[in-house]
Structure formats: C-alpha cells, structure tokens
Amino acid sequence: MTDRERLAEQFELARPHLRAVAYTVLGSVAEAEDAVQECWLRLDRSDAGTIDNLGYWLTTVVGRISLDMLRARRRRREHETGTWLPEPVVETAEPGPEEQAVLADTVGLALLVVLESLGPSERLAFVLHDVFALPFDEIGRILDRSPESARQLASRARHRVQAAPRPDADPSRQRRVVDAFLAAARAGDFEALLDVLAPDVVLRGDLGRAGPAGFPTRVGADAVARHVLRTAPHFIARAHPVLVNGAPGLLFGTREEPLSVLGFTVVGGRIAALDLIVDPAKLRHLA
C-alpha cells in the first residue's frame, strides 16, 4: 500500500465524523459533502508527514471550509424571504447498523433552527466545542482569534441554544406521540390533535422556490391543529414513518419522488415543534 492509499484509507474512516461536523455547521447535506470533498483535496495536497494529529487537522480544516461556506451563504441570503429550514437527514424508521452510524452525530432540527440564528463565528465555536469537543485553542486558530475569544463566542451561543426545546430522550415515546398525531390527522379528530400538541407548539415551513411568498409560521395548538386538518386530506395518505435527524418524522411521497418531510420535536410527551420541508432542492439528496 502506498502512502497516498494509506492516507485515503484514514480519510475514509474519518469521513462520517467530518460530514457530521460540516452538516451541523451548515445545516445542508449537499454543502457538507462539498466541504468534506474539499477537505480531502487539501489533505491530498498537503505534506501529510508534518501532521501530528490527523483527526484534529481534518476537523480543523473542514471547520474552516464550512465557516467560509456559511459566511458566503449568509451574504447570498440577505435579501431572501420566507423561513429557512435545514436539509433533513432521513432514514428508515428502523435503521440498520450503517444508518445508525450516520445518525449517531446528527443533531435535531430544532437545534439546527436555533443555530441558524447565530452568527457564523458563534455557530462554529459552539458546534466544534460543545458538540464535537474540539479544544478552544484549535477553534481559535480557525477563527483567527485567541482561545479565550473562542470560549466567549461559544458561551454566548450556548445561552441562545439553551432556549431550544429539549426533545424527550425515549425514541419509542416520541414515536407513540407522532403516531397519535398521524392517527388524529387521518381521522380528522380536532380534539385528539389538541391532546398531542403543546399549547405553544410552532409549525414552520420551508417551501423554497415552490412558495416564493413564504410559509406563514403557525403558533399555538388551535392554529396548528386547524391548519393540519385543513390540509391533511391532500397529503396524509402518502405519509410514511421515517427518522428525521434521528427523531420520528414523516416522509410524504417516496424517497425516489419526495414531496415533503415533516420533522417533530417532542417535549414532555407533546409536540413542541413541527418543521415542514417542501423545498425540492433540500429533498433532492433523499433519492
């Protein structure tokens, strides 16, 4: 085996971790794949013999690439309207070993929505330290800041992130709540829907170019339940249980021709947030 082949083998072992880092920073499967590929190109061009800790080096490089991509995307989206939601990571309701490995480092949609409200530097500092345990001296090098400055960025982000709903830890309990939601929607049962929705539940939607005017956010169990019952006849028959970013969710259509994905955040046995992703560009990777 040549040195390059050995290096490529080590990189492939690190690829799932690097993809998870890039995805958490960017909230985009496609952009995360681009960041990981660029990381490999930089590794291939580097003098690998001078790298003391390959894992730290790769995480640092993919973090820097992701930061540049995030800043560029923010500039492009300054004048866009509508709600932004991340590209969902969707797997079957009963994932096998390989799918479980993919989901292991995947963060929930609710957290990604909160991360999107952070500045790029705050987001990177929080993700690399609090999610992936990278030391602040390494994070500081990526941001061209001191370790103490990186620590402060992560601390500010942490305070914002604490406002995000904390999903119930038991996946089976979450699935029962989502199943009850689906049964109530199919039956047109308004009271049953109210039973599974938190009083301050939020329904967000990302239509992308399919809906240039945007999707009005609904807040409150009554408003969300009425919207679900008004629209359910058009889509509920094509709903399939899946895992969306590691939590129970629904896929409408098929993986070959996905129409939309609905992610749920279940807190205290009730649905605290629903995230509807319709943007075809964000569903393309599912096929």
C-alpha positions in Angstrom: 0.0 0.0 0.0 1.4 3.4 -1.0 1.4 6.4 1.4 -1.4 8.1 -0.6 -3.5 4.9 -0.4 -2.9 4.7 3.3 -3.8 8.4 3.7 -7.0 7.9 1.7 -7.9 4.9 3.9 -7.5 7.0 7.0 -9.6 9.8 5.5 -12.4 7.4 4.6 -12.5 6.3 8.3 -12.8 9.9 9.3 -15.4 10.8 6.6 -18.6 10.2 8.7 -17.3 12.4 11.5 -16.2 15.2 9.1 -19.6 15.0 7.4 -21.3 15.4 10.7 -19.2 18.4 11.6 -19.9 20.1 8.3 -23.6 19.3 8.4 -24.0 20.7 11.9 -22.3 23.9 10.9 -24.1 24.3 7.6 -27.4 22.5 8.0 -27.1 21.3 4.4 -26.3 17.7 3.3 -25.1 18.9 -0.1 -22.9 21.6 1.2 -21.5 19.3 3.9 -20.5 16.8 1.1 -18.8 19.6 -0.8 -16.9 20.7 2.4 -15.7 17.1 3.0 -14.5 16.7 -0.6 -12.6 20.0 -0.4 -11.0 18.8 2.9 -9.8 15.7 1.1 -8.3 17.8 -1.7 -6.4 19.9 0.8 -5.2 16.8 2.6 -4.0 15.3 -0.7 -2.1 18.5 -1.5 -0.5 18.7 2.0 2.7 17.3 3.4 0.9 14.6 5.5 4.2 13.7 7.2 4.2 17.0 9.1 0.7 16.4 10.6 0.9 15.4 14.2 -2.7 14.6 14.9 -4.7 13.8 11.7 -8.0 13.8 13.4 -7.6 17.3 14.8 -6.1 18.5 11.5 -9.1 17.2 9.5 -11.7 18.6 11.9 -9.9 22.0 11.8 -9.8 22.1 8.0 -13.4 21.0 7.5 -14.4 23.6 10.1 -12.6 26.4 8.3 -14.1 25.3 5.0 -17.6 25.2 6.5 -17.1 28.6 8.1 -16.2 30.1 4.7 -19.2 28.5 3.1 -21.5 29.6 5.9 -20.4 33.2 5.5 -20.8 33.1 1.7 -24.3 31.6 2.1 -25.3 34.3 4.6 -24.3 37.0 2.1 -26.4 35.3 -0.6 -29.5 35.0 1.6 -29.5 38.6 2.9 -32.5 39.6 0.7 -34.3 36.3 0.6 -37.8 35.9 2.2 -39.5 33.0 4.0 -38.4 30.6 6.7 -35.1 28.8 6.3 -35.0 25.2 7.5 -32.1 22.7 7.2 -31.9 19.9 4.7 -33.2 16.9 6.6 -31.3 13.7 7.3 -33.9 11.0 6.6 -33.6 7.3 7.4 -36.0 4.4 7.7 -38.0 4.0 10.9 -35.8 1.0 11.9 -32.3 1.9 10.8 -29.6 -0.8 10.3 -26.1 -0.6 11.7 -24.8 1.7 8.9 -27.8 4.1 9.2 -27.3 4.2 13.0 -23.7 5.2 12.5 -24.9 8.1 10.2 -27.5 9.2 12.8 -25.1 9.0 15.8 -23.7 12.5 15.4 -26.8 14.1 13.8 -28.4 16.9 15.7 -32.1 17.6 15.7 -34.0 20.0 13.5 -34.9 22.2 16.5 -31.3 22.8 17.4 -30.3 23.4 13.8 -33.0 26.1 13.6 -31.6 27.8 16.7 -28.0 27.5 15.3 -29.1 29.3 12.2 -29.9 32.4 14.3 -26.3 32.6 15.5 -23.5 34.4 13.7 -21.1 32.2 11.8 -18.3 32.5 14.3 -20.6 31.8 17.3 -22.1 28.8 15.5 -18.7 27.3 14.6 -17.3 27.8 18.1 -20.3 26.2 19.7 -20.6 23.3 17.3 -16.9 22.4 17.4 -16.6 22.7 21.2 -19.9 21.7 22.6 -20.9 19.1 20.0 -17.6 17.7 18.9 -15.3 18.5 21.8 -12.6 20.4 19.9 -10.3 22.4 22.2 -10.6 26.2 22.2 -7.0 26.7 21.0 -7.8 24.8 17.8 -11.1 26.7 17.4 -9.2 30.0 17.9 -6.8 29.1 15.1 -9.8 28.5 12.7 -11.3 31.9 13.6 -8.0 33.8 13.9 -8.9 34.6 17.5 -7.4 33.8 20.9 -8.6 30.7 22.7 -10.4 33.0 25.3 -12.2 34.8 22.5 -13.3 31.5 21.0 -14.5 30.5 24.5 -16.6 33.6 24.8 -18.2 33.0 21.4 -19.2 29.5 22.4 -20.5 30.8 25.7 -22.7 33.4 24.0 -24.0 30.8 21.6 -24.7 28.4 24.5 -27.0 30.9 26.1 -29.0 31.2 22.9 -29.1 27.4 22.4 -30.5 26.8 25.8 -33.8 28.3 24.6 -34.2 25.4 22.1 -36.6 22.8 23.2 -35.0 19.6 24.6 -36.6 16.6 23.0 -37.7 13.6 25.1 -34.9 11.1 25.3 -37.0 8.0 24.7 -37.4 7.4 20.9 -40.3 4.9 21.4 -42.2 7.6 23.4 -41.6 10.1 20.6 -42.8 7.6 18.0 -46.1 7.0 20.0 -46.8 10.7 20.0 -46.1 11.1 16.3 -48.3 8.0 15.6 -51.1 9.6 17.7 -50.7 12.8 15.6 -50.9 10.9 12.4 -54.0 8.9 13.5 -55.8 12.1 14.6 -55.0 13.8 11.3 -56.3 10.8 9.3 -59.5 10.7 11.4 -60.0 14.5 11.3 -60.2 14.5 15.1 -59.6 18.0 16.3 -59.7 17.2 20.0 -57.2 14.3 19.6 -54.8 16.7 17.8 -55.0 19.2 20.6 -54.1 16.4 23.0 -50.8 15.7 21.3 -49.8 19.3 20.6 -48.2 21.5 23.2 -50.1 24.7 23.9 -47.3 26.9 22.4 -46.5 24.5 19.5 -44.8 26.0 16.5 -45.3 24.9 12.8 -42.6 26.2 10.5 -42.4 25.6 6.7 -39.6 26.0 4.1 -41.1 26.0 0.6 -38.1 27.2 -1.2 -38.9 28.3 -4.8 -42.1 26.3 -4.6 -43.5 29.1 -2.5 -41.8 32.4 -3.0 -44.2 34.2 -0.7 -43.1 32.0 2.2 -44.9 29.8 4.6 -46.6 31.6 7.5 -45.4 30.2 10.8 -48.3 29.0 12.9 -48.1 29.2 16.7 -50.4 27.6 19.2 -52.2 24.3 19.4 -55.5 25.6 18.0 -53.9 27.3 14.9 -51.7 24.3 14.2 -54.5 21.8 14.6 -56.8 23.7 12.3 -54.1 24.0 9.6 -53.3 20.3 9.8 -57.0 19.3 9.4 -57.4 21.8 6.6 -54.5 20.3 4.6 -54.5 16.7 5.8 -56.8 15.3 3.0 -54.3 16.4 0.4 -51.2 14.6 1.8 -51.9 12.3 4.7 -52.5 9.2 2.6 -48.9 9.4 1.3 -47.3 9.7 4.8 -44.6 7.2 5.7 -42.9 7.0 9.1 -39.2 7.7 9.0 -36.5 9.1 11.2 -35.7 12.8 10.6 -32.4 13.8 12.1 -32.6 10.9 14.5 -36.2 11.6 15.7 -39.5 10.2 14.5 -40.9 12.0 11.5 -42.9 11.6 8.3 -42.0 11.4 4.6 -44.7 12.4 2.1 -44.3 10.7 -1.3 -41.4 8.3 -1.7 -37.7 8.5 -1.4 -37.5 8.4 -5.2 -40.0 11.2 -5.5 -40.2 13.0 -2.2 -42.9 15.7 -1.8 -42.0 16.9 1.7 -40.6 15.9 5.0 -42.1 16.7 8.4 -39.9 16.7 11.5 -41.3 16.6 15.0 -39.8 17.9 18.3 -41.5 16.0 21.1 -41.1 17.5 24.6 -42.8 16.2 27.7 -44.9 13.8 25.7 -46.3 16.5 23.4 -45.3 18.0 20.1 -43.5 21.3 20.7 -42.4 22.0 17.1 -43.2 20.8 13.6 -40.8 21.5 10.7 -42.1 21.1 7.2 -39.5 21.0 4.4 -41.0 21.2 0.9 -38.2 22.9 -0.9 -37.3 20.4 -3.7 -33.6 21.5 -3.6 -33.5 20.3 0.0 -35.1 17.0 -0.7 -33.0 16.1 -3.8 -30.4 14.2 -1.8 -33.0 11.7 -0.5 -33.3 10.0 -3.8 
